[in-house]
Amino acid sequence: MSRPKAFVDLMISKLVQDTEKAKVHIQETSGVLTGNLETDIATTPYEVVYEEDRVKLKHYKKTTETRLKTPLLIVYALVNRETMLDLQPGRSVVKSLLDEGINLYMIDWGYPTRKDRYLTIDDHVSGYIDNVIDHICSAENIEKVNLMGICMGGAFSLMYSALFPEKVKNLITVVTATDFDTNDGLLHIWSGGMDQDTLIDTYGNMPGDLLNLGFLMLNPARLMIDKYVGFMDNMNNKTFVENFLRMEKWIFDSPDVPGETFRQFIQDCYKKNLLIQNKMELDGKIVDLRKVTMPVLNIYGTYDHLVPAKACEKTTSAVGSKNTEDLVLDTGHIGIFVSSKSQKEFVPKISQWLIEWDDPEKHKAMCAARKLLKKKMIAKENGTVKVTDSAKCIINKKLAPGR
């Protein structure tokens, strides 16, 4: 009889312990949720220096001495908001780029209204983006900008660079699909079967809330159940709650997408896959990726469920540039911007790459120096070839213009 009694005693003891833990958790949670929470996003200071219709151009205030002669313009997607790049303290791509000495501009696409429903991809690429770049060139007294496009904004940036290569010095594409002929990921499968004509003829603009619902349904267990279970478990952690609410603010701040732009993007890219084939037309002009002859850095994630790696990996072989590089990070679509691991690789790589290509002659000299160093300073350790620490120091040194 002693064994069953001992079992019952253990159960009661465990229940008492769990009850005490739950009580403490509730008390701590109450203190967090009723206290002051810092949940503001996009707090890095900037000035709006250009406006056209709903579109605004942000120019961020410098945090250190500028290390590049050429400013960087970021073009975000029309889906969701560019505030993802300035989401939370310590993990802000914007702040990190500024701290690297980059003169930073970024387009805020704003919130389309019914009058924007007839705007096409060409209106955004040859219209808004071109006008923004002209403004930057005039304000900075330069002829070219560095251009970084993200997701749909990356496709727009590629199109722009093919149509106006004389205005782009260096191009960076981030989580950008160019080969849409893949069944990796439900988004590509669903988009291939979408009736975009009925959607746009019905709504005018593509509703952001409807797009959000579609994104959530790509992985409902993780995006609609697991994350809220995780929130319940961590409601007593003030930092966790603040960052969770920041992410929720961004997710549900979803502008509509201009109707004709959405219709064309689904039809020409997802269904016909015209971009990678150099057959896409914008207002009668062929978008030929072989005319993208400036240096190109292509960054994407291994575990991206929205823009799979297979949709991104052909970009560098499709463009006409002889100076291309791929950076593949072991993360997802959002993690590439906010995960602590990606933060250590993402911005430093962009900064180093831009600094090297800001001055092509200096880049050639650095490449020559690398080759020379590898010949003179490579040591053999344990049967493998390894660059000595002194060589690494010189090879990885970031040379700024004029220094």
C-alpha positions as CSV (number, residue, x, y, z in Angstrom):
1,M,0.0,0.0,0.0
2,S,3.0,2.3,0.5
3,R,3.8,2.5,-3.2
4,P,0.4,3.9,-4.4
5,K,0.4,6.4,-1.5
6,A,3.9,7.6,-2.4
7,F,2.7,8.1,-6.0
8,V,-0.3,10.1,-4.8
9,D,1.9,12.2,-2.5
10,L,4.2,13.0,-5.5
11,M,1.3,14.1,-7.6
12,I,0.0,16.4,-4.9
13,S,3.5,17.8,-4.3
14,K,3.9,18.5,-8.0
15,L,0.5,20.1,-8.2
16,V,1.4,22.4,-5.3
17,Q,4.7,23.4,-7.0
18,D,2.9,24.1,-10.3
19,T,0.3,26.2,-8.6
20,E,3.0,28.2,-6.8
21,K,4.8,28.7,-10.1
22,A,1.6,29.8,-11.9
23,K,0.8,32.2,-9.0
24,V,4.3,33.8,-9.3
25,H,4.0,33.9,-13.2
26,I,0.6,35.7,-12.9
27,Q,1.9,38.2,-10.5
28,E,5.0,39.0,-12.6
29,T,2.8,39.1,-15.8
30,S,0.4,41.6,-14.1
31,G,3.4,43.8,-13.3
32,V,4.7,43.8,-16.8
33,L,1.3,44.3,-18.6
34,T,0.2,47.1,-16.3
35,G,3.5,48.9,-16.3
36,N,5.1,51.2,-18.9
37,L,5.9,49.3,-22.1
38,E,8.2,50.8,-24.8
39,T,6.7,49.5,-28.1
40,D,7.5,52.3,-30.5
41,I,9.0,51.3,-33.8
42,A,11.0,53.2,-36.5
43,T,12.5,55.5,-33.9
44,T,15.8,56.3,-35.7
45,P,15.8,60.0,-36.5
46,Y,15.2,61.0,-40.1
47,E,14.0,63.9,-42.3
48,V,11.5,63.7,-45.1
49,V,13.4,65.3,-48.0
50,Y,11.1,64.5,-50.9
51,E,7.4,63.8,-51.4
52,E,5.4,62.8,-54.4
53,D,1.7,61.7,-54.1
54,R,1.7,59.1,-51.2
55,V,5.5,58.4,-51.5
56,K,8.0,59.9,-49.1
57,L,11.8,59.8,-49.1
58,K,13.5,59.5,-45.7
59,H,17.0,60.7,-45.2
60,Y,18.4,59.4,-41.9
61,K,20.6,61.5,-39.7
62,K,24.2,60.5,-39.5
63,T,25.5,58.9,-36.3
64,T,29.2,58.9,-37.3
65,E,31.5,60.1,-40.0
66,T,30.5,59.1,-43.5
67,R,32.7,56.4,-45.0
68,L,31.2,56.3,-48.5
69,K,31.2,58.8,-51.3
70,T,28.0,57.3,-52.6
71,P,24.8,57.3,-50.6
72,L,22.6,54.1,-50.3
73,L,18.9,54.1,-51.2
74,I,16.8,51.3,-49.8
75,V,13.6,50.3,-51.7
76,Y,11.3,48.1,-49.6
77,A,8.4,46.0,-50.9
78,L,4.9,47.5,-51.4
79,V,3.7,44.7,-49.1
80,N,4.0,45.6,-45.4
81,R,6.2,48.6,-44.3
82,E,9.8,49.6,-44.4
83,T,9.7,50.0,-40.6
84,M,10.8,46.3,-40.4
85,L,14.4,47.6,-40.9
86,D,14.1,49.8,-37.8
87,L,12.0,47.6,-35.6
88,Q,13.6,47.4,-32.2
89,P,16.7,48.7,-30.3
90,G,19.8,46.7,-30.8
91,R,18.5,45.0,-33.9
92,S,17.9,47.9,-36.2
93,V,19.3,47.5,-39.7
94,V,18.9,51.2,-40.3
95,K,20.8,52.1,-37.1
96,S,23.5,49.6,-37.9
97,L,24.0,50.9,-41.4
98,L,24.3,54.5,-40.0
99,D,26.8,53.3,-37.4
100,E,28.9,51.8,-40.3
101,G,29.2,55.3,-41.8
102,I,26.7,54.9,-44.6
103,N,24.7,57.9,-45.9
104,L,21.2,56.4,-45.9
105,Y,18.0,57.1,-47.7
106,M,14.9,55.0,-47.8
107,I,11.5,55.1,-49.6
108,D,8.3,55.1,-47.6
109,W,5.6,53.9,-50.1
110,G,2.8,55.2,-47.8
111,Y,-0.8,54.0,-48.0
112,P,-2.4,53.7,-51.4
113,T,-6.0,55.0,-51.9
114,R,-8.5,54.3,-54.6
115,K,-6.9,56.8,-56.9
116,D,-3.8,54.7,-56.9
117,R,-5.5,51.6,-58.2
118,Y,-4.3,52.2,-61.8
119,L,-0.7,52.7,-61.0
120,T,1.5,50.1,-62.7
121,I,4.9,48.6,-61.9
122,D,6.4,51.1,-64.5
123,D,4.8,54.0,-62.5
124,H,6.8,52.8,-59.5
125,V,10.0,52.0,-61.2
126,S,10.3,54.6,-64.0
127,G,8.3,57.1,-62.1
128,Y,8.7,57.2,-58.3
129,I,12.0,55.5,-58.0
130,D,13.6,57.4,-60.8
131,N,12.3,60.7,-59.4
132,V,13.7,59.8,-56.0
133,I,17.1,58.9,-57.4
134,D,17.2,62.2,-59.4
135,H,16.4,64.1,-56.2
136,I,19.2,62.3,-54.3
137,C,21.7,62.9,-57.1
138,S,20.9,66.6,-57.2
139,A,21.0,67.0,-53.4
140,E,24.3,65.1,-53.1
141,N,25.8,66.4,-56.3
142,I,26.5,62.9,-57.7
143,E,25.6,61.0,-60.8
144,K,24.9,57.5,-59.3
145,V,23.5,56.0,-56.1
146,N,24.0,52.7,-54.4
147,L,20.7,50.8,-54.5
148,M,19.4,48.1,-52.2
149,G,16.0,46.4,-52.9
150,I,14.2,44.1,-50.5
151,C,11.7,41.4,-51.6
152,M,9.3,43.0,-54.1
153,G,11.4,46.2,-53.8
154,G,14.4,44.1,-54.9
155,A,12.6,43.1,-58.1
156,F,11.8,46.8,-58.7
157,S,15.4,47.7,-58.1
158,L,16.6,45.1,-60.6
159,M,14.1,46.4,-63.2
160,Y,15.3,49.9,-62.5
161,S,19.0,49.0,-62.8
162,A,18.3,47.3,-66.1
163,L,16.4,50.3,-67.5
164,F,18.7,53.0,-65.9
165,P,22.1,51.4,-65.4
166,E,23.8,54.8,-65.7
167,K,22.2,55.9,-62.4
168,V,23.2,52.9,-60.3
169,K,26.7,52.4,-59.0
170,N,26.2,49.2,-57.0
171,L,23.2,47.0,-56.5
172,I,22.2,44.9,-53.5
173,T,19.2,42.5,-53.7
174,V,17.8,41.0,-50.5
175,V,15.3,38.1,-50.3
176,T,14.5,39.0,-53.9
177,A,12.9,36.5,-56.3
178,T,13.9,36.5,-59.9
179,D,13.1,33.0,-61.0
180,F,9.5,32.4,-60.0
181,D,9.2,29.0,-61.7
182,T,9.5,27.0,-58.5
183,N,7.2,25.0,-56.3
184,D,9.3,25.6,-53.2
185,G,7.0,27.3,-50.8
186,L,3.2,27.6,-50.8
187,L,3.3,31.2,-51.9
188,H,4.6,30.4,-55.3
189,I,2.1,27.5,-55.7
190,W,-0.9,29.6,-54.6
191,S,0.2,32.7,-56.7
192,G,0.5,30.5,-59.8
193,G,-3.2,29.6,-59.4
194,M,-4.5,32.9,-58.2
195,D,-7.3,34.7,-60.1
196,Q,-5.8,38.1,-59.8
197,D,-8.2,39.7,-62.3
198,T,-11.2,38.9,-60.2
199,L,-9.5,40.1,-57.1
200,I,-8.4,43.5,-58.5
201,D,-11.7,44.0,-60.5
202,T,-13.5,43.5,-57.2
203,Y,-11.4,45.4,-54.7
204,G,-9.6,47.9,-56.9
205,N,-6.4,47.7,-54.8
206,M,-5.3,44.5,-53.2
207,P,-6.2,44.7,-49.6
208,G,-3.3,44.5,-47.2
209,D,-5.4,42.6,-44.6
210,L,-6.2,39.9,-47.2
211,L,-2.6,39.5,-48.1
212,N,-1.7,39.2,-44.4
213,L,-4.3,36.5,-44.0
214,G,-2.7,34.6,-46.9
215,F,0.7,34.9,-45.3
216,L,-0.6,33.6,-42.0
217,M,-2.2,30.6,-43.7
218,L,1.2,29.6,-45.2
219,N,2.0,28.2,-41.8
220,P,-1.0,28.6,-39.5
221,A,0.3,26.3,-36.7
222,R,3.5,28.4,-36.2
223,L,2.2,31.9,-37.1
224,M,-1.3,31.7,-35.4
225,I,-0.9,29.2,-32.5
226,D,2.8,28.6,-31.5
227,K,3.7,32.3,-31.3
228,Y,0.8,33.1,-29.0
229,V,1.5,30.1,-26.9
230,G,5.1,31.4,-26.6
231,F,3.7,34.8,-25.7
232,M,1.6,33.3,-22.9
233,D,4.7,31.6,-21.5
234,N,6.8,34.8,-21.6
235,M,4.3,37.4,-20.6
236,N,6.3,38.0,-17.4
237,N,9.4,39.0,-19.4
238,K,9.2,42.8,-20.2
239,T,11.8,42.8,-23.0
240,F,10.1,39.8,-24.7
241,V,6.6,41.5,-24.5
242,E,7.9,44.8,-25.9
243,N,9.6,43.1,-28.8
244,F,6.6,40.8,-29.4
245,L,4.3,43.9,-29.6
246,R,6.7,45.7,-31.9
247,M,6.5,42.8,-34.3
248,E,2.7,42.6,-34.1
249,K,2.5,46.3,-34.8
250,W,4.6,45.8,-38.0
251,I,2.7,42.7,-39.1
252,F,-0.7,44.3,-38.9
253,D,0.4,47.6,-40.4
254,S,-0.4,46.4,-43.9
255,P,-1.0,48.9,-46.7
256,D,-3.0,47.9,-49.7
257,V,-1.1,47.3,-52.9
258,P,-2.1,49.4,-56.0
259,G,-4.3,47.1,-58.1
260,E,-2.7,47.2,-61.5
261,T,0.8,46.8,-60.0
262,F,-0.4,43.7,-58.1
263,R,-2.2,42.3,-61.2
264,Q,1.0,42.7,-63.3
265,F,3.3,41.3,-60.7
266,I,1.3,38.1,-60.3
267,Q,0.7,37.7,-64.1
268,D,4.2,38.6,-65.4
269,C,6.4,37.3,-62.6
270,Y,4.6,34.5,-60.7
271,K,2.7,33.0,-63.7
272,K,4.8,33.8,-66.8
273,N,8.2,34.1,-65.1
274,L,9.2,36.9,-67.6
275,L,11.8,38.7,-65.4
276,I,14.4,36.0,-65.5
277,Q,13.8,35.4,-69.2
278,N,14.4,39.1,-70.1
279,K,10.9,39.3,-71.6
280,M,9.2,41.6,-69.1
281,E,8.0,44.9,-70.4
282,L,7.4,48.1,-68.6
283,D,5.6,50.7,-70.7
284,G,6.9,49.0,-73.9
285,K,10.5,48.8,-72.7
286,I,12.1,45.4,-72.3
287,V,13.7,44.7,-68.9
288,D,16.9,43.0,-69.9
289,L,18.8,41.8,-66.9
290,R,21.9,41.5,-69.0
291,K,22.1,45.4,-68.9
292,V,22.6,45.2,-65.1
293,T,26.4,45.6,-65.4
294,M,27.2,47.2,-62.1
295,P,28.5,45.1,-59.2
296,V,25.7,43.0,-57.6
297,L,25.4,41.5,-54.1
298,N,22.6,39.0,-53.8
299,I,21.5,38.1,-50.2
300,Y,18.9,35.5,-49.4
301,G,17.9,33.0,-46.7
302,T,18.1,29.2,-46.6
303,Y,14.8,28.9,-44.7
304,D,12.8,31.6,-46.3
305,H,9.2,30.3,-46.7
306,L,8.0,33.4,-48.6
307,V,10.9,33.8,-51.1
308,P,12.6,30.4,-51.3
309,A,16.3,30.1,-52.1
310,K,15.6,28.5,-55.4
311,A,13.8,31.7,-56.5
312,C,16.8,33.8,-55.6
313,E,19.9,31.8,-56.5
314,K,19.9,32.5,-60.3
315,T,20.1,36.3,-60.0
316,T,23.8,36.6,-60.2
317,S,24.1,34.4,-63.2
318,A,21.2,36.2,-65.0
319,V,22.6,39.8,-64.7
320,G,25.2,41.1,-67.1
321,S,27.7,42.1,-64.4
322,K,31.0,40.3,-64.1
323,N,31.3,41.4,-60.4
324,T,28.6,39.4,-58.5
325,E,28.5,37.8,-55.2
326,D,25.9,35.7,-53.3
327,L,25.5,35.7,-49.5
328,V,23.3,32.9,-48.2
329,L,22.3,33.1,-44.5
330,D,20.8,30.3,-42.5
331,T,17.6,32.1,-41.6
332,G,14.1,33.0,-42.8
333,H,12.4,36.0,-44.5
334,I,12.1,38.1,-41.4
335,G,15.0,36.6,-39.4
336,I,17.5,38.0,-42.0
337,F,16.7,41.5,-40.6
338,V,16.0,40.9,-36.9
339,S,17.8,37.7,-35.7
340,S,20.9,38.3,-33.6
341,K,22.9,35.9,-35.7
342,S,22.0,37.6,-39.0
343,Q,22.7,41.0,-37.5
344,K,26.3,40.0,-37.1
345,E,26.6,39.0,-40.7
346,F,24.1,41.0,-42.7
347,V,25.0,44.7,-42.1
348,P,28.8,44.2,-41.8
349,K,28.8,42.4,-45.1
350,I,26.8,45.1,-46.8
351,S,29.1,47.8,-45.4
352,Q,32.3,46.0,-46.3
353,W,31.1,45.3,-49.8
354,L,29.9,48.8,-50.5
355,I,33.1,50.4,-49.1
356,E,35.2,48.2,-51.4
357,W,33.1,48.9,-54.5
358,D,32.6,52.6,-53.7
359,D,36.0,53.2,-55.4
360,P,36.5,50.7,-58.2
361,E,40.2,51.5,-58.5
362,K,40.7,51.0,-54.8
363,H,38.8,47.7,-55.1
364,K,41.2,46.5,-57.8
365,A,44.1,47.5,-55.6
366,M,42.6,45.6,-52.6
367,C,42.1,42.5,-54.8
368,A,45.7,42.7,-55.9
369,A,46.8,43.1,-52.3
370,R,44.8,40.1,-51.3
371,K,46.5,37.9,-54.0
372,L,49.9,39.1,-53.0
373,L,49.2,38.5,-49.3
374,K,47.9,35.1,-49.9
375,K,51.1,34.2,-51.8
376,K,53.5,35.7,-49.2
377,M,51.7,35.2,-45.9
378,I,49.9,31.8,-46.1
379,A,51.2,29.4,-43.5
380,K,50.6,25.6,-43.3
381,E,49.1,24.4,-40.1
382,N,48.2,20.7,-39.5
383,G,48.4,20.0,-43.2
384,T,45.9,22.7,-44.1
385,V,46.4,26.1,-45.6
386,K,45.6,28.9,-43.3
387,V,46.0,32.7,-43.6
388,T,48.1,34.1,-40.7
389,D,46.5,36.6,-38.3
390,S,48.6,39.4,-39.7
391,A,47.4,38.6,-43.2
392,K,43.8,38.5,-42.1
393,C,44.2,41.9,-40.5
394,I,45.3,43.5,-43.7
395,I,42.9,41.5,-46.0
396,N,39.8,42.4,-43.9
397,K,40.7,46.1,-43.3
398,K,38.0,48.4,-44.4
399,L,39.5,51.2,-46.4
400,A,37.4,54.4,-46.5
401,P,37.7,56.9,-49.4
402,G,40.2,59.6,-48.8
403,R,42.0,57.7,-46.0
